[in-house]
Amino acid sequence: MTVSPSVGVHRAEGTDERSDSDASVIERSLDEPDAFAVLFDRYADDIHRYAARRLGADAADDLMAETFVIAFQRRRRYDLSRAQARPWLYGIVTNLVGEHRRAEARHLRALARVAAGVPDEAGGEPMAERVADRVTAESARGALATCIARLPARYRDVLLVIAWGDLDYAEAAEALGVPVGTVRSRLHRARRRLRDALGGSDPTALQEFQEEPDHG
């Protein structure tokens, strides 16, 4: 899938609207569809990076494009009281990832094989040669990747939208359509399962899985 100018999410040219809130951009796009390109410029790279971490670089282009096509089509239903659209976009892409659970599990198992130095079954060359540029060193740790793959989807979504989407609790709740308390509970359970599976070591010691302080 490509992102077509016909749906108003192509790269904006000559725009100087960085100070406009996302909500105001979406509102303007209701009458001026091309204005939606501002959101693409703001968040496409982040959405692409998140999708690549979850499903691999090969799938990220399509998922990023589909995310913005869906967002454009649903823009009239956007809650304009929410100034920032970032959680909304992460919610869309996370739902799309959910349609590819088996592919995500395969991707995480591949990361585990990379970390273990297991050669690619198809060609015999080390997989690290092909995927090292797709993932961070932390996410490629074999045991951790394997444990993440085994998490229930609802726990994995919370963990990764916070760790890889860099959302806070409130934003994660908005993205996933659940209460903040549910986000906290699922994240706690995900961390506990990872600690148990890793023999008691704390996965949040990894920079990418640090949890924000709980202020009550």
Backbone as a chain_set.jsonl record, in Angstrom:
{"seq": "MTVSPSVGVHRAEGTDERSDSDASVIERSLDEPDAFAVLFDRYADDIHRYAARRLGADAADDLMAETFVIAFQRRRRYDLSRAQARPWLYGIVTNLVGEHRRAEARHLRALARVAAGVPDEAGGEPMAERVADRVTAESARGALATCIARLPARYRDVLLVIAWGDLDYAEAAEALGVPVGTVRSRLHRARRRLRDALGGSDPTALQEFQEEPDHG", "coords": {"N": [[0.855, -1.2, 0.0], [0.514, 2.247, -0.778], [0.903, 5.642, 0.314], [-1.378, 7.771, -0.725], [-1.704, 10.948, -2.385], [-4.342, 11.443, -2.888], [-5.854, 10.823, -0.706], [-5.16, 12.668, 1.062], [-2.955, 12.459, 2.769], [-0.33, 12.723, 2.025], [3.101, 13.857, 1.977], [3.405, 17.023, 3.377], [4.038, 20.112, 1.774], [5.838, 23.063, 2.016], [4.498, 23.95, 4.289], [3.771, 25.706, 7.285], [2.936, 25.041, 9.951], [3.515, 24.124, 12.437], [2.965, 24.98, 14.96], [0.287, 24.653, 15.326], [-2.296, 22.866, 16.999], [-2.838, 19.299, 17.015], [-5.54, 18.666, 16.954], [-6.661, 20.981, 15.879], [-5.604, 20.893, 13.344], [-6.818, 18.568, 12.354], [-9.49, 19.364, 12.465], [-9.454, 21.458, 10.6], [-8.888, 19.971, 8.367], [-11.281, 18.827, 7.713], [-12.63, 20.461, 5.982], [-10.574, 21.137, 4.327], [-8.986, 18.838, 2.945], [-6.255, 18.318, 2.307], [-4.852, 19.407, 4.402], [-4.511, 17.497, 6.299], [-2.13, 16.288, 5.847], [-0.241, 17.455, 7.458], [-0.319, 16.114, 9.907], [0.676, 13.661, 9.098], [3.315, 14.372, 8.466], [4.185, 15.009, 11.015], [4.035, 12.633, 12.538], [4.542, 10.279, 11.111], [7.093, 9.047, 10.967], [7.5, 8.176, 13.609], [5.373, 6.363, 13.943], [6.021, 4.511, 11.994], [8.456, 3.535, 12.997], [7.626, 2.303, 15.368], [5.902, 0.311, 14.342], [7.772, -1.173, 12.893], [9.381, -2.196, 14.909], [7.616, -3.945, 16.101], [6.648, -5.663, 14.087], [8.592, -5.891, 12.188], [10.725, -4.49, 9.626], [9.886, -4.937, 7.005], [7.115, -5.065, 7.04], [6.44, -2.632, 8.064], [6.161, -0.347, 6.402], [3.701, -0.714, 5.063], [1.928, -0.856, 7.249], [2.253, 1.634, 8.464], [1.371, 3.34, 6.406], [-1.276, 2.419, 6.138], [-2.277, 3.06, 8.625], [-2.452, 5.882, 8.535], [-4.184, 6.242, 6.421], [-6.529, 5.102, 7.474], [-6.856, 6.804, 9.68], [-7.324, 9.221, 8.37], [-9.73, 8.63, 7.09], [-11.38, 8.365, 9.288], [-11.42, 10.804, 10.49], [-13.492, 12.604, 10.974], [-14.731, 11.606, 13.145], [-13.067, 12.116, 15.185], [-12.241, 13.14, 18.481], [-12.308, 16.337, 19.122], [-11.667, 17.676, 21.402], [-9.385, 16.622, 22.34], [-6.243, 17.597, 22.207], [-3.871, 16.519, 21.226], [-3.086, 14.168, 18.789], [-1.539, 11.939, 18.783], [-1.773, 9.621, 20.611], [-4.153, 8.54, 19.571], [-3.373, 7.792, 16.97], [-1.456, 5.853, 17.589], [-3.128, 4.016, 18.748], [-4.588, 3.158, 16.52], [-2.569, 1.955, 14.9], [-1.708, -0.023, 16.643], [-3.973, -1.634, 16.799], [-3.946, -2.545, 14.172], [-1.582, -4.029, 14.201], [-2.515, -6.007, 15.848], [-3.951, -7.568, 14.124], [-2.117, -9.139, 13.068], [-0.955, -11.077, 14.743], [0.33, -13.581, 14.7], [2.398, -13.084, 12.921], [3.804, -11.187, 14.37], [4.666, -12.713, 16.552], [6.355, -14.487, 15.202], [8.271, -12.663, 14.35], [9.373, -11.781, 16.791], [10.431, -14.195, 17.715], [12.348, -14.516, 15.772], [14.069, -12.439, 16.44], [15.017, -13.429, 18.825], [16.477, -15.627, 17.878], [18.417, -14.278, 16.452], [19.818, -13.006, 18.512], [20.85, -15.232, 19.732], [22.589, -16.118, 17.868], [21.834, -17.936, 15.942], [21.809, -19.37, 12.736], [20.056, -18.286, 9.78], [17.377, -20.259, 8.732], [16.626, -20.408, 6.104], [18.633, -19.382, 4.355], [21.142, -19.774, 5.506], [22.918, -17.776, 6.244], [23.934, -15.539, 8.872], [21.175, -14.227, 10.596], [21.37, -11.791, 11.808], [22.774, -10.164, 10.142], [20.893, -9.176, 8.426], [18.832, -8.056, 9.913], [19.778, -6.433, 11.904], [19.769, -3.69, 11.71], [17.157, -3.096, 12.153], [16.242, -3.229, 14.682], [16.722, -2.317, 18.139], [19.599, -2.753, 20.256], [18.815, -3.578, 22.765], [16.207, -4.642, 22.45], [16.768, -6.861, 21.009], [17.692, -8.837, 22.633], [17.782, -12.183, 23.273], [16.362, -13.828, 25.238], [14.571, -12.02, 26.371], [13.071, -11.17, 24.14], [11.84, -13.583, 23.482], [10.26, -13.996, 25.763], [8.532, -11.781, 25.628], [7.126, -12.419, 23.341], [5.572, -14.458, 24.309], [3.781, -13.305, 26.002], [0.363, -12.566, 26.878], [-1.755, -11.004, 24.462], [-3.029, -8.62, 25.31], [-1.447, -7.74, 27.408], [1.016, -7.47, 26.182], [0.503, -5.447, 24.312], [0.075, -3.188, 25.979], [2.561, -3.032, 27.307], [4.356, -2.583, 25.147], [3.365, -0.361, 23.761], [3.889, 1.585, 25.548], [6.656, 1.232, 26.055], [7.867, 1.222, 23.466], [6.323, 2.981, 22.004], [6.504, 5.173, 23.537], [4.547, 6.318, 25.151], [2.731, 7.83, 27.856], [0.964, 6.737, 30.864], [-1.686, 7.743, 30.721], [-1.908, 8.404, 28.01], [-1.488, 5.894, 26.861], [-3.75, 4.599, 27.799], [-5.737, 6.002, 26.425], [-5.003, 5.372, 23.789], [-5.427, 2.601, 23.703], [-8.0, 2.342, 24.502], [-8.87, 1.783, 27.103], [-9.316, 2.005, 30.716], [-7.101, 4.057, 32.762], [-6.331, 2.744, 35.078], [-6.484, 0.086, 34.266], [-4.429, -0.006, 32.412], [-2.224, 0.347, 34.133], [-2.491, -1.973, 35.715], [-2.247, -4.067, 33.803], [0.314, -3.541, 32.817], [1.827, -3.943, 35.117], [1.367, -6.696, 35.522], [2.479, -7.697, 33.175], [5.192, -7.008, 33.495], [5.759, -8.515, 35.769], [5.435, -11.133, 34.816], [7.482, -11.189, 32.936], [9.715, -10.856, 34.598], [9.537, -13.21, 36.129], [9.875, -15.129, 34.121], [12.419, -14.544, 33.309], [14.0, -15.39, 35.292], [13.945, -13.848, 37.595], [15.332, -11.505, 37.132], [15.119, -8.004, 36.482], [13.234, -6.776, 33.928], [12.817, -4.107, 33.462], [15.156, -2.872, 33.912], [16.327, -2.543, 31.542], [16.728, 0.081, 29.296], [14.718, 0.549, 27.421], [12.499, -0.488, 28.571], [11.802, 0.837, 30.851], [9.676, 1.833, 33.396], [7.417, 4.498, 33.998], [7.548, 6.52, 36.996], [5.333, 5.658, 39.612], [3.063, 7.719, 40.82], [0.863, 7.432, 42.295]], "CA": [[0.0, 0.0, 0.0], [1.211, 3.522, -0.745], [0.094, 6.729, 0.834], [-1.72, 8.536, -1.912], [-2.182, 12.311, -2.184], [-5.791, 11.538, -3.038], [-6.507, 10.712, 0.584], [-4.77, 13.816, 1.861], [-1.939, 12.181, 3.77], [1.0, 12.8, 1.456], [3.968, 14.803, 2.652], [3.04, 18.419, 3.17], [5.113, 20.937, 1.244], [5.707, 24.494, 2.223], [3.599, 24.268, 5.381], [4.392, 26.28, 8.471], [1.814, 24.881, 10.871], [4.008, 23.314, 13.529], [2.426, 25.449, 16.228], [-1.122, 24.277, 15.416], [-2.551, 21.599, 17.679], [-3.303, 18.24, 16.119], [-6.991, 18.773, 16.832], [-7.0, 22.065, 14.945], [-5.262, 20.401, 12.01], [-7.879, 17.647, 11.951], [-10.697, 20.154, 12.22], [-9.29, 22.173, 9.325], [-8.883, 18.997, 7.273], [-12.651, 18.467, 7.353], [-12.955, 21.276, 4.8], [-9.379, 21.194, 3.484], [-8.4, 17.512, 3.164], [-4.799, 18.291, 2.228], [-4.275, 19.83, 5.677], [-4.215, 16.31, 7.097], [-0.73, 15.932, 5.61], [0.561, 17.955, 8.58], [-0.204, 15.024, 10.879], [1.585, 12.677, 8.521], [4.669, 14.888, 8.649], [4.524, 15.021, 12.434], [4.046, 11.355, 13.245], [4.772, 9.098, 10.265], [8.334, 8.365, 11.323], [7.296, 7.491, 14.887], [4.487, 5.223, 13.718], [6.794, 3.539, 11.223], [9.441, 2.927, 13.898], [6.886, 1.414, 16.274], [5.449, -0.844, 13.566], [8.943, -1.977, 12.544], [9.815, -2.93, 16.091], [6.66, -4.992, 16.434], [6.428, -6.627, 13.005], [9.707, -5.916, 11.264], [10.769, -3.39, 8.664], [9.17, -5.261, 5.766], [5.684, -4.785, 7.216], [6.223, -1.306, 8.642], [5.7, 0.611, 5.392], [2.268, -0.906, 4.844], [1.177, -0.525, 8.454], [2.28, 3.088, 8.641], [0.484, 3.918, 5.401], [-2.663, 2.06, 6.448], [-2.655, 3.836, 9.807], [-2.852, 7.241, 8.175], [-5.392, 6.153, 5.592], [-7.651, 4.897, 8.396], [-7.036, 8.038, 10.453], [-7.95, 10.207, 7.483], [-11.127, 8.236, 6.868], [-12.12, 8.475, 10.546], [-11.115, 12.081, 11.129], [-14.721, 13.29, 11.399], [-15.125, 11.064, 14.446], [-12.031, 12.424, 16.176], [-12.65, 14.001, 19.594], [-11.518, 17.565, 18.975], [-11.23, 18.164, 22.708], [-8.048, 16.055, 22.566], [-5.362, 18.433, 21.396], [-2.815, 15.722, 20.609], [-3.621, 12.983, 18.111], [-0.561, 10.854, 18.834], [-2.337, 8.381, 21.16], [-5.149, 8.036, 18.605], [-2.653, 7.118, 15.889], [-0.866, 4.627, 18.132], [-4.22, 3.068, 18.912], [-4.904, 2.591, 15.212], [-1.514, 1.049, 14.452], [-1.691, -1.186, 17.53], [-5.055, -2.497, 16.332], [-3.486, -3.197, 12.947], [-0.637, -5.06, 14.625], [-3.314, -7.086, 16.404], [-4.425, -8.425, 13.04], [-0.945, -9.9, 12.598], [-0.334, -11.62, 15.949], [1.252, -14.658, 14.373], [3.586, -12.48, 12.318], [4.575, -10.558, 15.436], [5.332, -13.787, 17.304], [7.472, -14.959, 14.372], [9.303, -11.624, 14.364], [10.053, -11.816, 18.085], [11.253, -15.408, 17.753], [13.515, -14.254, 14.923], [14.989, -11.629, 17.232], [15.657, -14.328, 19.786], [17.49, -16.404, 17.159], [19.509, -13.36, 16.146], [20.618, -12.816, 19.723], [21.525, -16.487, 20.04], [23.541, -16.423, 16.81], [21.366, -19.065, 15.133], [21.733, -18.97, 11.333], [18.757, -18.308, 9.11], [17.101, -21.582, 8.178], [16.419, -20.35, 4.653], [19.825, -19.152, 3.558], [22.343, -20.153, 6.18], [23.694, -16.641, 6.707], [23.407, -15.039, 10.145], [20.052, -13.302, 10.447], [21.755, -10.476, 12.314], [23.251, -9.349, 9.026], [19.768, -8.575, 7.725], [17.85, -7.377, 10.747], [20.401, -5.657, 12.978], [19.402, -2.285, 11.589], [15.721, -2.931, 12.368], [15.906, -3.29, 16.094], [17.749, -1.821, 19.042], [20.35, -3.825, 20.908], [18.074, -4.087, 23.917], [15.067, -5.461, 22.056], [17.248, -8.068, 20.36], [18.113, -9.836, 23.607], [16.974, -13.347, 22.953], [15.427, -14.272, 26.27], [13.519, -11.019, 26.536], [12.204, -11.24, 22.964], [11.031, -14.793, 23.608], [9.263, -13.776, 26.816], [7.536, -10.836, 25.133], [6.287, -13.158, 22.389], [4.679, -15.352, 25.04], [2.81, -12.544, 26.784], [-0.959, -12.37, 26.279], [-1.764, -9.819, 23.597], [-3.431, -7.407, 26.018], [-0.3, -7.291, 28.189], [2.064, -7.059, 25.252], [0.147, -4.151, 23.743], [0.336, -2.136, 26.968], [3.999, -2.94, 27.521], [5.104, -2.07, 24.002], [2.945, 0.985, 23.381], [4.587, 2.459, 26.487], [8.096, 1.115, 25.887], [8.302, 1.561, 22.115], [5.579, 4.157, 21.549], [6.87, 6.257, 24.443], [3.342, 6.938, 25.677], [2.561, 7.724, 29.297], [-0.173, 5.9, 31.208], [-2.929, 8.328, 30.217], [-1.904, 8.275, 26.553], [-1.675, 4.476, 26.549], [-5.162, 4.3, 28.038], [-6.482, 6.571, 25.297], [-4.681, 4.617, 22.582], [-5.959, 1.241, 23.76], [-9.422, 2.377, 24.832], [-9.099, 1.167, 28.413], [-9.032, 2.948, 31.794], [-5.712, 4.154, 33.19], [-6.103, 1.681, 36.047], [-6.257, -1.151, 33.524], [-3.069, 0.101, 31.876], [-1.294, 0.087, 35.239], [-2.613, -3.368, 36.11], [-1.685, -4.929, 32.763], [1.752, -3.333, 32.768], [2.381, -4.617, 36.297], [1.337, -8.141, 35.285], [3.454, -7.998, 32.125], [6.524, -6.934, 34.094], [5.927, -9.647, 36.684], [5.632, -12.343, 34.009], [8.816, -11.138, 32.35], [10.68, -11.115, 35.67], [9.478, -14.635, 36.46], [10.431, -15.902, 33.009], [13.845, -14.233, 33.189], [14.7, -15.853, 36.473], [13.967, -12.851, 38.646], [15.946, -10.242, 36.723], [14.099, -6.995, 36.229], [13.317, -6.305, 32.54], [12.774, -2.65, 33.396], [16.514, -2.346, 33.958], [16.622, -2.137, 30.177], [16.252, 1.45, 29.084], [13.504, 0.589, 26.618], [11.366, -0.989, 29.325], [11.665, 1.553, 32.103], [8.311, 2.276, 33.686], [7.413, 5.788, 34.636], [7.258, 6.411, 38.418], [3.925, 5.63, 39.999], [2.825, 8.758, 41.807], [-0.417, 7.183, 42.937]], "C": [[0.882, 1.238, 0.0], [0.283, 4.585, -0.21], [-0.16, 7.704, -0.293], [-2.148, 9.949, -1.566], [-3.692, 12.416, -2.248], [-6.517, 11.4, -1.716], [-5.988, 11.764, 1.553], [-3.713, 13.549, 2.899], [-0.544, 12.076, 3.152], [1.811, 13.827, 2.231], [3.548, 16.24, 2.323], [4.248, 19.19, 2.677], [4.815, 22.398, 1.524], [4.763, 24.863, 3.344], [4.379, 24.827, 6.548], [3.347, 26.264, 9.575], [2.221, 24.07, 12.089], [3.422, 23.73, 14.87], [0.95, 25.087, 16.4], [-1.262, 22.965, 16.18], [-3.008, 20.574, 16.657], [-4.807, 18.349, 15.893], [-7.381, 19.866, 15.845], [-6.667, 21.677, 13.515], [-6.361, 19.478, 11.494], [-9.163, 18.401, 11.638], [-10.607, 20.883, 10.885], [-9.379, 21.21, 8.144], [-10.285, 18.561, 6.868], [-13.104, 19.229, 6.115], [-11.8, 21.348, 3.811], [-8.618, 19.878, 3.657], [-6.875, 17.482, 3.142], [-4.133, 18.721, 3.53], [-3.889, 18.645, 6.534], [-2.77, 15.864, 6.933], [0.174, 16.421, 6.729], [0.745, 16.864, 9.627], [0.729, 13.935, 10.378], [3.024, 13.115, 8.743], [5.106, 14.802, 10.109], [4.797, 13.629, 12.984], [4.384, 10.131, 12.399], [6.02, 8.332, 10.676], [8.188, 7.584, 12.629], [6.447, 6.235, 14.712], [5.224, 4.118, 12.958], [7.783, 2.803, 12.128], [8.775, 1.92, 14.834], [6.441, 0.148, 15.542], [6.618, -1.76, 13.214], [9.434, -2.787, 13.727], [8.892, -4.107, 16.398], [6.533, -6.06, 15.352], [7.58, -6.727, 12.021], [9.591, -4.843, 10.196], [9.959, -3.666, 7.407], [7.691, -4.901, 5.858], [5.407, -3.342, 7.603], [5.693, -0.295, 7.633], [4.184, 0.517, 5.213], [1.457, -0.492, 6.067], [1.139, 0.974, 8.71], [1.318, 3.75, 7.667], [-0.974, 3.66, 5.744], [-3.166, 2.834, 7.666], [-3.164, 5.213, 9.419], [-4.05, 7.26, 7.232], [-6.621, 5.996, 6.481], [-7.925, 6.165, 9.193], [-7.726, 9.104, 9.617], [-9.431, 9.894, 7.294], [-11.982, 8.449, 8.117], [-12.001, 9.855, 11.196], [-12.358, 12.83, 11.604], [-15.208, 12.786, 12.751], [-14.118, 11.391, 15.542], [-12.58, 13.381, 17.226], [-11.766, 15.243, 19.603], [-11.133, 18.195, 20.307], [-9.855, 17.618, 23.07], [-7.075, 16.743, 21.631], [-4.333, 17.61, 20.63], [-3.391, 14.429, 20.046], [-2.69, 11.785, 18.19], [-1.111, 9.566, 19.45], [-3.354, 7.728, 20.23], [-4.465, 7.254, 17.502], [-2.009, 5.823, 16.37], [-1.94, 3.572, 18.392], [-4.566, 2.383, 17.607], [-3.846, 1.575, 14.797], [-1.425, -0.18, 15.349], [-2.81, -2.157, 17.164], [-4.665, -3.233, 15.05], [-2.477, -4.294, 13.259], [-1.403, -6.275, 15.148], [-3.873, -8.025, 15.361], [-3.312, -9.327, 12.51], [-0.213, -10.522, 13.779], [0.667, -12.718, 15.631], [2.533, -14.105, 13.766], [4.445, -11.819, 13.381], [5.323, -11.605, 16.247], [6.519, -14.327, 16.518], [8.619, -13.952, 14.403], [10.078, -11.65, 15.675], [10.912, -13.072, 18.22], [12.493, -15.249, 16.887], [14.542, -13.417, 15.666], [15.732, -12.48, 18.243], [16.745, -15.155, 19.105], [18.681, -15.541, 16.795], [20.432, -13.227, 17.346], [21.407, -14.063, 20.066], [22.54, -16.878, 18.978], [23.144, -17.604, 15.949], [21.258, -18.622, 13.684], [20.321, -19.056, 10.789], [18.551, -19.664, 8.459], [17.029, -21.544, 6.663], [17.734, -20.267, 3.894], [21.116, -19.496, 4.237], [23.183, -19.002, 6.684], [23.1, -16.13, 8.014], [22.298, -14.034, 9.916], [20.428, -11.907, 10.894], [22.225, -9.566, 11.197], [22.103, -8.598, 8.367], [18.852, -7.761, 8.614], [18.456, -6.498, 11.823], [20.002, -4.197, 12.924], [17.927, -2.053, 11.852], [15.355, -2.813, 13.843], [17.024, -2.695, 16.915], [18.442, -3.002, 19.686], [19.558, -4.427, 22.059], [16.957, -5.026, 23.486], [15.497, -6.769, 21.418], [17.735, -9.114, 21.351], [17.174, -11.033, 23.536], [15.944, -13.732, 23.988], [14.268, -13.303, 26.412], [12.546, -11.064, 25.363], [11.291, -12.455, 23.039], [9.919, -14.607, 24.631], [8.17, -12.825, 26.363], [6.581, -11.546, 24.175], [5.26, -14.028, 23.102], [3.657, -14.612, 25.895], [1.44, -12.572, 26.108], [-0.991, -11.046, 25.521], [-2.089, -8.544, 24.365], [-2.309, -6.863, 26.874], [0.809, -6.767, 27.277], [1.768, -5.693, 24.65], [0.453, -3.011, 24.717], [1.838, -1.931, 27.145], [4.693, -2.214, 26.369], [4.639, -0.698, 23.551], [3.576, 2.006, 24.325], [6.09, 2.445, 26.22], [8.57, 1.607, 24.528], [7.537, 2.736, 21.523], [5.865, 5.381, 22.387], [5.645, 7.034, 24.915], [3.35, 6.849, 27.192], [1.295, 6.919, 29.58], [-1.475, 6.435, 30.605], [-3.023, 8.186, 28.701], [-2.107, 6.821, 26.13], [-3.133, 4.079, 26.741], [-6.026, 4.808, 26.891], [-6.252, 5.743, 24.036], [-5.376, 3.264, 22.553], [-7.43, 1.179, 24.137], [-9.765, 1.671, 26.119], [-8.83, 2.209, 29.482], [-7.551, 2.949, 32.17], [-5.382, 3.049, 34.192], [-5.822, 0.345, 35.381], [-4.868, -1.162, 32.914], [-2.056, -0.246, 32.962], [-1.3, -1.392, 35.612], [-1.966, -4.298, 35.088], [-0.171, -4.77, 32.67], [2.435, -4.035, 33.945], [2.445, -6.12, 36.07], [2.352, -8.548, 34.207], [4.866, -8.003, 32.683], [6.772, -8.132, 35.004], [6.178, -10.935, 35.907], [7.024, -12.36, 33.388], [9.879, -11.433, 33.402], [10.716, -12.602, 36.012], [10.154, -15.472, 35.375], [11.931, -15.703, 32.861], [14.615, -14.596, 34.452], [14.856, -14.819, 37.554], [14.638, -11.555, 38.275], [14.856, -9.28, 36.282], [14.217, -6.488, 34.803], [13.298, -4.798, 32.435], [14.139, -2.041, 33.604], [16.975, -1.953, 32.566], [15.999, -0.782, 29.923], [14.918, 1.472, 28.375], [12.279, 0.12, 27.401], [11.265, -0.338, 30.685], [10.237, 2.053, 32.239], [8.362, 3.621, 34.359], [7.069, 5.642, 36.12], [5.767, 6.451, 38.678], [3.733, 6.617, 41.11], [1.475, 8.59, 42.491], [-1.577, 7.608, 42.085]], "O": [[1.892, 1.278, 0.702], [-0.941, 4.463, -0.266], [0.756, 8.384, -0.756], [-2.863, 10.16, -0.587], [-4.27, 13.369, -1.725], [-7.672, 11.811, -1.6], [-6.337, 11.751, 2.734], [-3.57, 14.334, 3.836], [0.329, 11.407, 3.706], [1.269, 14.577, 3.043], [3.365, 16.61, 1.163], [5.369, 18.94, 3.122], [3.71, 22.892, 1.303], [4.26, 25.986, 3.366], [5.531, 24.453, 6.768], [2.925, 27.308, 10.072], [1.388, 23.406, 12.707], [3.384, 22.935, 15.809], [0.414, 25.203, 17.502], [-0.442, 22.061, 16.025], [-3.497, 20.919, 15.581], [-5.291, 18.149, 14.779], [-8.319, 19.699, 15.066], [-7.359, 22.08, 12.58], [-6.785, 19.587, 10.344], [-9.841, 18.103, 10.654], [-11.576, 20.919, 10.126], [-9.871, 21.562, 7.072], [-10.466, 17.985, 5.795], [-13.866, 18.71, 5.3], [-12.0, 21.586, 2.62], [-7.682, 19.821, 4.454], [-6.262, 16.707, 3.877], [-2.956, 18.426, 3.74], [-3.031, 18.766, 7.408], [-2.24, 15.145, 7.78], [1.252, 15.863, 6.934], [1.836, 16.703, 10.173], [1.487, 13.355, 11.155], [3.861, 12.315, 9.164], [6.276, 14.55, 10.395], [5.694, 13.456, 13.81], [4.5, 9.034, 12.944], [6.006, 7.102, 10.729], [8.689, 6.466, 12.746], [6.761, 5.179, 15.261], [5.061, 2.935, 13.254], [7.926, 1.584, 12.032], [9.294, 0.827, 15.062], [6.587, -0.958, 16.064], [6.477, -2.983, 13.232], [9.854, -3.933, 13.571], [9.339, -5.141, 16.896], [6.333, -7.234, 15.662], [7.55, -7.56, 11.116], [8.501, -4.352, 9.9], [9.406, -2.745, 6.806], [7.086, -4.483, 4.871], [4.275, -2.873, 7.487], [4.854, 0.536, 7.982], [3.48, 1.527, 5.212], [0.415, 0.15, 5.935], [0.114, 1.516, 9.123], [0.538, 4.619, 8.054], [-1.81, 4.56, 5.657], [-4.334, 3.216, 7.73], [-4.196, 5.661, 9.921], [-4.841, 8.203, 7.251], [-7.632, 6.668, 6.276], [-9.078, 6.559, 9.367], [-8.611, 9.808, 10.105], [-10.276, 10.788, 7.335], [-13.184, 8.689, 8.008], [-12.437, 10.045, 12.331], [-12.276, 13.616, 12.548], [-15.998, 13.45, 13.422], [-14.294, 10.991, 16.692], [-13.3, 14.324, 16.897], [-10.616, 15.197, 20.041], [-10.354, 19.148, 20.338], [-9.226, 18.103, 24.01], [-7.078, 16.508, 20.422], [-3.963, 17.964, 19.51], [-4.094, 13.693, 20.739], [-3.035, 10.71, 17.7], [-0.933, 8.5, 18.861], [-3.405, 6.503, 20.119], [-4.92, 6.171, 17.133], [-2.012, 4.818, 15.659], [-1.683, 2.375, 18.268], [-4.808, 1.177, 17.575], [-4.178, 0.462, 14.389], [-1.102, -1.268, 14.872], [-2.615, -3.371, 17.212], [-5.011, -4.4, 14.866], [-2.511, -5.364, 12.652], [-1.003, -7.418, 14.928], [-4.231, -9.16, 15.675], [-3.528, -10.16, 11.63], [1.017, -10.502, 13.822], [1.739, -12.775, 16.233], [3.625, -14.592, 14.058], [5.673, -11.878, 13.314], [6.488, -11.406, 16.594], [7.572, -14.598, 17.094], [9.788, -14.33, 14.474], [11.305, -11.552, 15.672], [12.006, -13.015, 18.782], [13.559, -15.773, 17.212], [15.744, -13.65, 15.543], [16.922, -12.282, 18.488], [17.813, -15.366, 19.679], [19.821, -16.004, 16.822], [21.654, -13.321, 17.227], [22.502, -13.978, 20.622], [23.275, -17.851, 19.149], [23.991, -18.215, 15.298], [20.662, -17.578, 13.418], [19.495, -19.819, 11.291], [19.413, -20.162, 7.735], [17.337, -22.536, 6.003], [17.94, -20.984, 2.914], [22.146, -19.508, 3.565], [24.089, -19.221, 7.488], [21.899, -16.268, 8.244], [22.454, -13.095, 9.135], [19.859, -10.93, 10.407], [22.095, -8.345, 11.284], [22.299, -7.516, 7.814], [18.16, -6.865, 8.131], [17.72, -5.873, 12.588], [19.906, -3.534, 13.956], [17.473, -0.911, 11.783], [14.27, -2.344, 14.188], [18.154, -2.58, 16.441], [17.93, -4.121, 19.665], [19.617, -5.632, 22.303], [16.774, -6.088, 24.082], [14.691, -7.692, 21.293], [18.158, -10.192, 20.933], [15.961, -10.919, 23.712], [14.777, -13.942, 23.659], [13.118, -13.717, 26.555], [11.333, -11.002, 25.561], [10.11, -12.373, 22.701], [8.778, -15.007, 24.4], [6.999, -13.036, 26.678], [5.374, -11.303, 24.196], [4.192, -14.304, 22.555], [2.756, -15.237, 26.457], [1.366, -12.597, 24.879], [-0.323, -10.086, 25.905], [-1.495, -7.498, 24.106], [-2.212, -5.65, 27.059], [1.449, -5.757, 27.567], [2.671, -4.872, 24.492], [1.021, -1.991, 24.327], [2.325, -0.8, 27.136], [5.523, -1.333, 26.596], [5.437, 0.067, 23.009], [3.776, 3.16, 23.947], [6.729, 3.497, 26.164], [9.563, 2.329, 24.441], [8.045, 3.417, 20.632], [5.517, 6.498, 22.006], [5.694, 8.255, 25.063], [3.907, 5.909, 27.758], [0.625, 6.468, 28.651], [-2.267, 5.674, 30.049], [-4.09, 7.883, 28.167], [-2.812, 6.545, 25.159], [-3.687, 3.317, 25.948], [-6.941, 4.118, 26.442], [-7.195, 5.447, 23.301], [-5.858, 2.83, 21.507], [-8.043, 0.112, 24.102], [-10.813, 1.036, 26.23], [-8.176, 3.212, 29.198], [-6.838, 1.974, 31.932], [-4.288, 2.485, 34.163], [-5.013, -0.44, 35.874], [-4.201, -2.197, 32.894], [-1.14, -1.037, 32.736], [-0.243, -1.994, 35.801], [-1.226, -5.211, 35.456], [0.546, -5.75, 32.467], [3.492, -4.646, 33.784], [3.452, -6.755, 36.384], [2.995, -9.593, 34.305], [5.652, -8.901, 32.382], [7.866, -8.697, 35.01], [7.031, -11.737, 36.287], [7.67, -13.406, 33.318], [10.83, -12.169, 33.139], [11.789, -13.185, 36.167], [10.906, -16.401, 35.669], [12.634, -16.576, 32.353], [15.748, -14.157, 34.649], [15.79, -14.889, 38.352], [14.535, -10.581, 39.021], [13.811, -9.688, 35.775], [15.203, -5.827, 34.477], [13.722, -4.251, 31.417], [14.293, -0.825, 33.492], [17.887, -1.142, 32.409], [14.853, -0.54, 30.303], [14.068, 2.31, 28.678], [11.148, 0.306, 26.953], [10.684, -0.925, 31.598], [9.67, 2.623, 31.308], [9.232, 3.876, 35.192], [6.35, 4.707, 36.475], [5.032, 7.198, 38.032], [4.187, 6.389, 42.232], [1.002, 9.493, 43.18], [-2.729, 7.46, 42.493]]}, "num_chains": 1, "name": "protein.A"}
